Amino acid sequence: RQELRREVYVIGPSAVVLPFDPRRSTVLLTRQFRLPAHVNGEAPWLVEACAGNVEGGDGPAETARKEADQEMGCRLRELREVFALYMSPGVTAEKLHFFLAEYDSEGRSGGGGGLREEGEDIEVLEMPLAEAWAMVGRGEIVDAKTVLLLQHLMLVRGPGAASPPPPTRP
């Protein structure tokens, strides 16, 4: 018999969404300051998919929509949950709901940036899916939820879907 003490953080469910424009093969991501990365002596401005805690009686899908609007100034179409996972079950009870959603440039409702009253200072990044995936390979995207969603999108789009376009000739 063994007696153990455990510390568990209970923050409730969360949602993360990766907006994708299938016509242009682009994704929307965010860049924001993350203190834990800074504490570890690493670059503190992380590139991530948009995410937030489920609050106020909302479900994960509604949270994904609200966060996309607040953080990225983006209205989502075709929101689809792809999986729900425990990201760190050894220390937190958080279950994260992962979504893919379509967007287009006409669906950009504003600049995003997050809510100042919540201390958010968020830069919105729009880039080709191929570039986002290359950033993972170069170690420039190190956020697990973002890597999982980018990998999932690469798998469902097919191996050639994220290939960069051929160079243009001058």
N, C-alpha and C positions, 0 to 999 in steps of 0.2 A: 504494500500500500504506500501511496505517495501523496503528500499534500502539496498543492501548488497554489501560488498566488498569480493572478492574471490581471492585467490592466487592459480594458477594452474601451475604445472610444465609440460612442453611439451618436451618430450625426444624422441618421435617417437615410432614405434613398436619395440618389442624385441622378441627373441625366446629362448626357453629353451628345452633341450633334455635330456631324460633319456635312456642311452644305456643299453640294456638287452641281456644277452646271454641265450637263452631259453634252450640250451643243459645242461648248468651247473647251471641255475637259479641264475645267478649273475648279479649285476648292477655295473656301474661305476659312482662314485660320486666324487666331489671335496671338498677340505677343504681350505678355504682362510680367511684372516683377513677381518673383516667387522667393520669399525669404528662406525656405529650407535649402534651395539650391545655393543661395548666397552663404548660408551658414556652413555648407559643405565646401565652400571655397570655389564654387563653380560659377559660370555666367548666370546671373540671376534673372535675366529676361528670357523666359521660355516661350517657345512657339507651341501653341496648343489648339485643340478643337474647343469649341465653345461648350461650357458646362456650368452647372449650378445645382444647388440643393433643392429638392422638392419641398415646397412650403405652401402653407395656407390652403390646404384642401385640394391643391392641384395634383394632377397625375404627372408621371414622367414626361409624357408627350407634350402636355401644356407647358411644363417647365422648359423643355427644349425650345419650344416656340418663343416663349418669353425671353429666354436668355439670348437667342439668336437676334431678336429685335433689339434688346438692350445693349448687348456687347458688340454686335456686328452691323446693326441697322439693316437687318435682312428679314424679309418675309419668306417663310419656307413653304414649299409645295411638296407633295408626295412624301411626307414624313413617314419613315418606316423603321420600326425597332428591329435591330438585327440580333442582339443578344443582351442579356443582363448578367453581370459578373460581380463577384466579390474581388476587389482589387488588392486588398491586403487583409485577408481573413484572420491573420494572427493577431492583429491589433485593432481592427475597426469592424463595426457591424454594417458599414455602408455597403449597399448594393447599388451598383452603377448600371443604369439603363443606357445602352448605346443605340444611337439613331443615325441613319443616313437620310438626307433630304435633298430635294432638288431646289435650286434657286436660279434666277437669271438676273441680268443687270437691271431690268425693269423692276425687279422685286427688292432692290436696295432702297429702303425707306429713309435712310439717313446715314450719318457717319459712324454710328455705334460709339464705342468708347467706354461703355459700362456706366454705372451709376456713381457719381462723385460722392454721394452721401454714404455709399458702402465702401469708399476708399478705392474704387476701381479706376485704373488708368490703363486702358486697353487700346492697343494699336491693332487695326484690322488689316489683315494681309490677304490679298487675292493672288493666287498663283496657279500655274499649270499643275495638274496632278503629278506629272512626271517630275517637276522640280521639287514638290513636297516630298515625294518618295526618295529622290536623290538626297534631300536634306537628312532624311532618316539614315541613309547609308553613310553620310559624312559626319554623323553624330551631332547634327544641328537641331534635330527634333529628338528629344529624349524623354518626352512625356508618354507614359505607357498607354493611356487611353487614346491618345492621338495616333500613336504607332499602330495600335490595334485597328482603329477605324480606317486608316490609310491602307493597311495591308488588306483588310476586308474589301475595300473598294477596288484595289488592284486585282484581287482574285475574282470578284464578280464582273468586272469590266473586261477581263481577258488580258492575256499577256501583252498584246500590242496596243491596248487602249491608251496607255499612258506614255507611249513613245513620243518623244519630242518631234515637232514637225521638221521636215528637212530644212537646212539653212537656205535663206533667200539669197539670190545672187544680186550684186549691186548693178 
